């Protein structure tokens, strides 16, 4: 079926007045669905995310992903002329995204009341570490801070070890995705009511929502869930096991039926008597030892054939190199071969999901700092070329 319908956010303009990862991810996700995303950056270095190693020609390799599909306008918001330009842009944008703390919002004229005076139907996402209210609302914070605050760091690691970070600052990813969901919901509410909408989102809140077992478990037992390494307190076997060819496989056996399928492969009549999860949990060490020995006697590819053939959920522990070479990744187009703004080939993660009614937009390469300043201030705000040149000479724009 031909997909002739444009993406759902076509015609929506987003002003991304945020930095680093979470809030910019929200803007990027909206761009994947058709929105025109204008990123406001400080002249010179731009978003700090441009400077995180590894660097390619002085710019973060990850910037090619983070900045994909956005237009960059470089404005010095520490000047009154820069703030005036920002306000002119707000008048032209239905959605404004920022992660500045409240005092900074006030200084830049970015409070919700300021925005509604500039545009009556604006949707604002204010994504901060701890939200706009409460005793911590003015505190700075990044992903690792809120992961620890929300309890993830306490639960990560081995029982006899110290708390550990997750392998990626997951709060940024979860917060960015939840931010996009929240903006879409607010946009719908705006369309239903005709009223401007403010989304006040603390970065820690999606983490709490994601780890929804923590509070009920504490309430039920009086004890906080602790570190369990690769184990699962309710399921066994459920872990990572080393194969004969020194690879790793993940094998969660979460039902009694799956256990009986695995036992047939293990060829262990005694373990087949552990028919319920309670029985298996009581003999966790013995079960894990038997599974480890079985896995260690097979190479990964051979093992996966056996496990999948038995109807068991299992998979490899992939590296980035494994991912880009995986036949399923290639078949689904989950990693794209693209060109950056200099024409060099680059690998990019594709938008998640496939839609029957529309395709994701073809996104332009990540921009240079201020690459679109002239186009945006001239074409959107309506400034004449001479005034743009004067602003650039004064250092207000780049």
Secondary structure as GFF3:
##gff-version 3
##sequence-region A 1 398
A	DSSP	beta_strand	13	17	.	.	.	ID=ss1
A	DSSP	alpha_helix	22	32	.	.	.	ID=ss2
A	DSSP	beta_strand	36	41	.	.	.	ID=ss3
A	DSSP	three_ten_helix	48	51	.	.	.	ID=ss4
A	DSSP	beta_strand	55	56	.	.	.	ID=ss5
A	DSSP	beta_strand	59	60	.	.	.	ID=ss6
A	DSSP	alpha_helix	63	66	.	.	.	ID=ss7
A	DSSP	beta_strand	70	74	.	.	.	ID=ss8
A	DSSP	alpha_helix	80	90	.	.	.	ID=ss9
A	DSSP	beta_strand	95	98	.	.	.	ID=ss10
A	DSSP	alpha_helix	102	108	.	.	.	ID=ss11
A	DSSP	alpha_helix	112	118	.	.	.	ID=ss12
A	DSSP	beta_strand	123	128	.	.	.	ID=ss13
A	DSSP	alpha_helix	143	149	.	.	.	ID=ss14
A	DSSP	alpha_helix	152	155	.	.	.	ID=ss15
A	DSSP	alpha_helix	170	193	.	.	.	ID=ss16
A	DSSP	beta_strand	197	202	.	.	.	ID=ss17
A	DSSP	alpha_helix	203	210	.	.	.	ID=ss18
A	DSSP	alpha_helix	213	221	.	.	.	ID=ss19
A	DSSP	beta_strand	238	242	.	.	.	ID=ss20
A	DSSP	beta_strand	248	252	.	.	.	ID=ss21
A	DSSP	alpha_helix	256	266	.	.	.	ID=ss22
A	DSSP	three_ten_helix	271	273	.	.	.	ID=ss23
A	DSSP	alpha_helix	277	282	.	.	.	ID=ss24
A	DSSP	alpha_helix	284	296	.	.	.	ID=ss25
A	DSSP	alpha_helix	300	309	.	.	.	ID=ss26
A	DSSP	beta_strand	314	316	.	.	.	ID=ss27
A	DSSP	alpha_helix	320	325	.	.	.	ID=ss28
A	DSSP	alpha_helix	327	332	.	.	.	ID=ss29
A	DSSP	beta_strand	335	339	.	.	.	ID=ss30
A	DSSP	beta_strand	345	349	.	.	.	ID=ss31
A	DSSP	alpha_helix	373	375	.	.	.	ID=ss32
A	DSSP	pi_helix	376	381	.	.	.	ID=ss33
A	DSSP	alpha_helix	385	393	.	.	.	ID=ss34
###
